[in-house]
Amino acid sequence: MELRQIQYFIEVAKREHMTEAADALHVAQSAVSRQIVNLEAELGVDLFIREGRSIRLTPIGHVFLKRMEQAMDVIGQARREVEESLDPEKGTVRVGFPSSLAAHLLPTIISAFRKKFPDVKYQLQQDSYRQLIESVIRGDIDMALLGPIPSEERRVKSEILFVENMVALVPTNHPLTSKDTITLDDLRGDAFVLSPQGYILRDVVMNACKQHGFEPEVSFEGKDIDAIKGLVSAGLGITLLPEITLVDSLPRATAKLRINEPRVTRTVGVIIPRDRELMPTEIVFYEFLKNFFGTLNEYQ
């Protein structure tokens, strides 16, 4: 069994069309057909059912595809590891991030890292909180920036980079805008704009309010930070957001209020897989993260 045969097989299996697979591989269709026939002959089974010009996988073909994709992932990772071992400063970092860290934190980190390691490449994945955790576990990415850090997921290793405050965002005509700071109890009677159920930021806000003796009335929901800001800007309610999401500017017709009783916070950090090693370049990036925020925390 040759590596080329596996590559051809995977491409044909994905497209279920010999000609399209050949075009994608930039080879003649006859070459692809010949390699598939040779592979089936070597294995002693039919991997495909031929139906005119289209083909589809047999049941054993599906099993073989899954295993071969896993094998190609291992080969690809081995190749990356060899290349990056020769020069970790020219490899690739595969990192995920949620929307709440996209506008300020991620650009700040990458900008600082690129000054030291300008030749490193990046594969960035923005996704939901729980999907990022699963992506790290599956190996789609090797680390993810998250807030808050998961405390009960044993399949990943977590490193807290810093703790940040949650602040209230209210319309500018809200009675509380005359105050420098507020208490969480001041918001007890307000309508809240929050993420939908199942989103981690909603859980952070709901848990903080419940611990303070009330459950917020949710008037509207927004699936991302910008949507929530927009709804508050329209005067449809108030919300609590991580302070980092408001660093650069406030939405029009809104005010940011600090909460001093009790402080509502979330941890922000990075997760990596517990059962596999990071690639050499990613180790450099991971250590940079810890040192970068360690220095900032000491300064603060």
Salt bridges, closest charged atoms under 4 A:
GLU2 OE1 - ARG4 NH2 3.75
GLU11 OE1 - LYS14 NZ 3.84
GLU11 OE2 - ARG15 NE 2.50
GLU40 OE2 - ARG50 NH1 3.02
GLU51 OE2 - ARG56 NH2 3.09
GLU84 OE2 - ARG80 NH2 3.60
GLU134 OE2 - ARG155 NH2 3.34
ASP140 OD2 - ARG138 NH2 2.59
ASP142 OD2 - ARG80 NH1 3.90
ASP142 OD1 - ARG94 NH2 3.06
ASP142 OD1 - ARG276 NH2 3.38
GLU153 OE2 - ARG155 NE 2.89
GLU164 OE2 - ARG266 NE 2.71
ASP185 OD1 - ARG188 NH2 2.62
ASP186 OD2 - LYS179 NZ 3.63
ASP190 OD1 - HIS174 NE2 2.81
ASP203 OD2 - ARG130 NH2 3.31
GLU221 OE2 - ARG202 NH1 2.95
GLU243 OE2 - LYS256 NZ 3.58
GLU243 OE2 - ARG258 NH1 2.56
ASP248 OD1 - HIS104 ND1 3.79
GLU282 OE2 - ARG80 NH2 3.66
GLU287 OE2 - LYS290 NZ 3.32
